[in-house]
Amino acid sequence: MKKLLFILLVYATLSSCNTNKKEIGKLNVVTTTTMITDLVKNIGKDSININGLMGSGVDPHLYKASEGDVTKLVNADVIFYNGLHLEGKLVEVFEKMGSSTKTPIALGEEIDKSTLIGSDYFASNYDPHVWFNIEYFKQFTQKVTAVLIEKDAKNAKYFKANETEYLAKLNALQKTITAKIETLPKDKRILVTAHDAFNYFGKNYGFEVVGLQGLSTATEAGVKDVQNLANFIIEKQLKAVFVESSVPKRTIEALQKAVNAKGHDVQIGGTLYSDALGSAGTTEGTYIGMFEYNVNTIVNALK
């Protein structure tokens, strides 16, 4: 990390030499998580150059910047990240960026803190998985649009049109998933996953959410955690638990074995996308597609 920060400072002093933007006339935008990358693509489209640091299946809690990432960050005209300590290993890099010629924009910091879910066990004291509240993601959309307009005023009408189009899609998403969830009886709305990524989803749609690990995947689940959750599953007579694409499935598999060993049959209901989208080019590789896929997987398995 010290080496990366040194490189960052050196590049910062040379940032005036960056001619990429002038050569092609487009903003250079860097994003962290796949959710934010997809959002910015929907607003900027072909008028920006975008570099997403994290790919499909990448855990942002544990992600560490490479030297190549630092180069991208320094050469960026604007940087968007989630914040709320989601990208914990990148915080030191972002702090250095903030003290140089540009300040990375933490979209999560735009949200009214009084509405966030608190946690005594996470560094920021807030659950950072805010993209599972679509209203918050709409706020992200509006902030991204405003920043892109500020940085590139000549494309303001284009950005605003894209914003209007994308917000309409998010409104349609809300209606679609609400209708699907309404087909699941309320007493079956108990969601057991690898870590606590779905609390905002649970709060909005009436699910009791239980994660084997805490809010951060840096927290390991112990034997006692597995046994306690196994007892909970048996007590509630749950038929399905879920793995996550960005979290090793061994902990949920251990949970399944512990439950089955006690005489209760519980199945793995499917893989959910929590901290990262699916592969690029697939339906699950978009925020909207990911959300619909998750809801369909959850509802169908719990039924």
C-alpha positions in Angstrom: 0.0 0.0 0.0 2.8 2.5 0.8 4.3 1.8 -2.7 0.9 2.5 -4.3 0.5 5.7 -2.4 4.0 6.9 -3.4 3.1 6.1 -7.0 -0.2 8.1 -6.6 1.7 11.1 -5.3 4.2 11.0 -8.2 1.4 10.7 -10.8 -0.5 13.5 -9.1 2.4 15.9 -9.7 2.4 14.9 -13.4 -1.4 14.9 -13.9 -1.2 18.1 -16.0 0.6 16.0 -18.6 -2.5 13.9 -19.2 -3.6 14.5 -22.7 -6.1 11.7 -23.2 -9.1 13.8 -22.6 -8.0 16.5 -24.9 -7.2 14.0 -27.7 -10.5 12.4 -27.8 -12.8 15.0 -26.2 -14.4 12.7 -23.7 -14.5 12.6 -19.9 -12.3 9.9 -18.4 -14.5 8.4 -15.6 -13.3 5.7 -13.1 -15.8 3.7 -11.0 -15.3 1.1 -8.3 -18.1 -1.5 -8.0 -19.9 -3.0 -10.9 -23.2 -1.5 -9.8 -21.8 2.0 -10.0 -20.1 1.2 -13.3 -23.4 0.1 -14.8 -25.1 3.2 -13.6 -22.5 5.6 -15.0 -22.6 3.8 -18.3 -26.4 4.4 -18.5 -25.9 8.1 -18.0 -22.7 8.8 -19.9 -23.1 6.2 -22.6 -20.9 6.9 -25.6 -19.9 10.4 -24.4 -17.5 9.2 -21.8 -14.6 6.8 -21.4 -15.3 4.6 -18.4 -12.9 2.4 -16.4 -14.5 0.1 -13.8 -11.9 -1.1 -11.3 -13.9 -4.2 -10.1 -15.3 -6.9 -12.3 -18.0 -9.6 -11.9 -17.7 -11.6 -8.7 -15.2 -9.2 -7.1 -15.7 -8.5 -3.4 -15.3 -4.7 -2.8 -14.8 -5.2 1.0 -11.5 -6.9 0.3 -10.4 -5.3 -3.0 -6.9 -3.8 -3.1 -5.8 -1.3 -5.7 -3.1 -2.3 -8.1 -0.5 0.0 -9.7 -2.7 0.0 -12.8 -5.7 1.1 -10.8 -3.7 4.0 -9.4 -2.8 5.1 -12.9 -6.4 5.0 -13.9 -7.4 7.0 -10.9 -4.8 9.7 -11.5 -5.8 10.0 -15.2 -9.5 10.3 -14.4 -11.5 13.5 -14.7 -14.0 12.2 -12.2 -14.1 9.2 -9.8 -17.3 7.6 -8.4 -17.3 5.1 -5.6 -19.9 3.8 -3.1 -18.3 5.0 0.2 -19.6 4.2 3.6 -16.5 2.1 3.9 -17.7 -0.5 1.4 -14.3 -0.3 -0.5 -12.4 -0.5 2.8 -9.0 -1.3 1.3 -9.2 1.7 -1.1 -10.0 4.3 1.5 -6.4 5.3 2.0 -5.9 5.8 -1.7 -9.1 7.9 -2.0 -7.9 10.0 0.9 -4.7 10.8 -0.9 -6.7 11.5 -4.1 -8.8 14.0 -2.1 -5.7 15.9 -1.1 -4.5 16.2 -4.7 -6.1 17.7 -7.7 -9.4 15.9 -7.6 -11.8 14.6 -4.9 -13.4 11.2 -5.5 -17.2 11.3 -5.1 -18.6 8.9 -2.6 -22.2 8.4 -3.7 -23.3 6.8 -0.5 -22.3 9.9 1.5 -25.1 11.8 -0.4 -27.8 9.8 1.5 -29.5 11.2 4.5 -27.7 9.4 7.3 -30.8 9.3 9.5 -32.4 6.9 7.0 -29.5 4.5 6.9 -29.3 1.2 8.7 -26.8 1.5 11.5 -24.3 -1.1 12.8 -22.0 -1.2 15.8 -20.0 -3.9 14.0 -19.0 -2.1 10.9 -16.3 0.6 10.4 -18.7 3.3 9.2 -21.5 2.5 11.6 -23.8 2.2 8.6 -24.7 -0.7 6.4 -23.0 0.2 3.1 -25.1 -2.0 0.8 -27.4 0.9 -0.1 -27.9 -0.1 -3.7 -30.5 -2.6 -2.6 -32.8 0.3 -1.8 -33.9 1.5 -5.3 -34.8 4.9 -4.0 -31.2 5.4 -2.9 -30.0 4.2 -6.3 -32.2 6.9 -7.9 -30.3 9.4 -5.7 -27.1 8.0 -7.1 -28.4 8.5 -10.6 -29.2 12.1 -10.0 -25.8 12.8 -8.4 -23.9 11.1 -11.2 -25.9 13.1 -13.8 -25.2 16.4 -11.9 -21.5 15.7 -11.7 -21.2 14.7 -15.4 -23.0 17.9 -16.4 -20.7 20.0 -14.2 -17.6 18.4 -15.8 -19.0 18.4 -19.4 -21.6 21.1 -19.8 -21.8 20.7 -23.6 -23.4 17.3 -23.1 -25.9 18.5 -20.4 -29.0 17.8 -22.5 -27.7 14.3 -23.4 -27.0 13.4 -19.8 -30.4 14.7 -18.6 -32.2 12.7 -21.3 -30.3 9.6 -20.2 -31.1 10.3 -16.6 -34.8 10.6 -17.4 -34.8 7.3 -19.3 -32.9 5.4 -16.6 -35.1 6.7 -13.8 -38.1 5.5 -15.7 -36.5 2.0 -15.9 -35.9 2.1 -12.1 -39.5 3.0 -11.5 -40.6 0.1 -13.7 -38.2 -2.2 -11.8 -39.8 -1.3 -8.5 -43.3 -2.2 -9.8 -42.0 -5.5 -11.3 -40.3 -6.8 -8.2 -43.0 -5.6 -5.8 -45.6 -7.6 -7.8 -43.3 -10.7 -7.7 -42.7 -10.4 -4.0 -46.4 -10.1 -3.3 -46.8 -13.7 -4.6 -44.7 -14.9 -1.6 -46.6 -15.2 1.7 -45.3 -12.9 4.4 -44.5 -15.8 6.8 -42.1 -17.2 4.2 -40.1 -14.0 3.8 -37.0 -15.1 5.7 -33.8 -14.7 3.8 -30.6 -16.5 4.9 -27.4 -15.6 3.0 -23.7 -15.7 3.3 -23.3 -12.2 4.7 -25.5 -9.2 5.7 -25.8 -7.6 2.3 -29.6 -7.6 2.0 -30.8 -5.6 5.0 -32.1 -2.7 2.9 -33.9 -5.1 0.6 -35.4 -6.8 3.7 -36.5 -3.5 5.2 -38.2 -2.4 2.0 -40.0 -5.6 1.2 -40.7 -7.2 4.5 -38.0 -9.9 4.7 -36.3 -11.0 7.8 -32.7 -11.1 6.7 -30.0 -13.2 8.4 -26.4 -13.3 7.3 -23.9 -16.0 8.3 -21.1 -13.4 8.3 -21.5 -9.7 9.2 -21.8 -6.7 7.0 -18.2 -7.0 5.8 -16.9 -10.2 4.3 -13.7 -9.5 6.1 -15.5 -11.0 9.2 -15.2 -14.7 9.3 -18.0 -16.9 10.5 -17.1 -19.3 13.3 -18.4 -22.7 14.3 -20.7 -21.2 16.9 -22.2 -18.9 14.3 -22.9 -21.8 12.0 -24.6 -23.8 14.8 -26.7 -20.9 16.0 -27.9 -20.2 12.5 -28.6 -23.9 11.9 -30.9 -23.9 14.9 -32.6 -20.9 13.6 -33.3 -22.5 10.3 -34.7 -25.6 11.9 -36.9 -23.5 14.3 -38.3 -21.5 11.3 -38.6 -24.7 9.2 -36.8 -22.9 6.3 -36.5 -24.9 3.0 -33.7 -22.8 1.3 -30.6 -20.7 2.0 -28.6 -18.8 -0.5 -25.0 -18.4 -1.6 -23.6 -15.1 -3.0 -21.5 -14.7 -6.2 -18.8 -12.6 -4.5 -18.5 -14.7 -1.3 -17.0 -18.2 -1.2 -19.8 -20.7 -0.9 -18.0 -22.9 1.6 -19.6 -21.2 4.6 -23.2 -21.7 3.4 -22.3 -25.3 2.4 -21.1 -25.9 6.0 -24.3 -24.4 7.3 -26.3 -26.7 5.0 -24.4 -29.7 6.3 -25.0 -28.6 9.9 -28.7 -28.3 9.4 -29.0 -31.6 7.5 -27.0 -33.3 10.3 -29.8 -32.3 12.7 -32.4 -34.0 10.6 -33.8 -31.0 8.7 -33.5 -30.9 4.9 -32.5 -27.4 3.7 -31.5 -26.7 0.1 -29.3 -24.1 -1.5 -31.9 -22.0 -3.2 -29.5 -20.5 -5.7 -26.8 -17.9 -6.1 -27.6 -14.3 -5.4 -25.7 -11.2 -6.6 -24.9 -9.0 -3.7 -21.6 -7.0 -3.8 -21.1 -7.4 -7.5 -23.1 -7.9 -10.7 -23.0 -10.9 -13.0 -20.8 -11.3 -16.0 -20.6 -8.5 -18.5 -23.0 -9.0 -21.4 -25.5 -11.0 -19.4 -28.8 -9.9 -18.0 -27.4 -10.2 -14.5 -24.5 -8.0 -15.6 -26.8 -5.0 -15.2 -28.2 -3.5 -12.0 -31.8 -3.9 -13.2 -31.2 -7.4 -14.4 -29.4 -8.4 -11.2 -32.3 -7.1 -9.1 -34.9 -9.0 -11.1 -32.8 -12.1 -11.1 -32.3 -12.0 -7.3 -36.0 -11.5 -6.6 -37.1 -14.3 -8.9 -34.5 -16.6 -7.3 -35.5 -15.8 -3.7 -39.3 -16.0 -4.3 -39.2 -19.2 -6.3 -36.9 -20.9 -3.8 -38.8 -19.9 -0.7 -42.2 -20.8 -2.2 
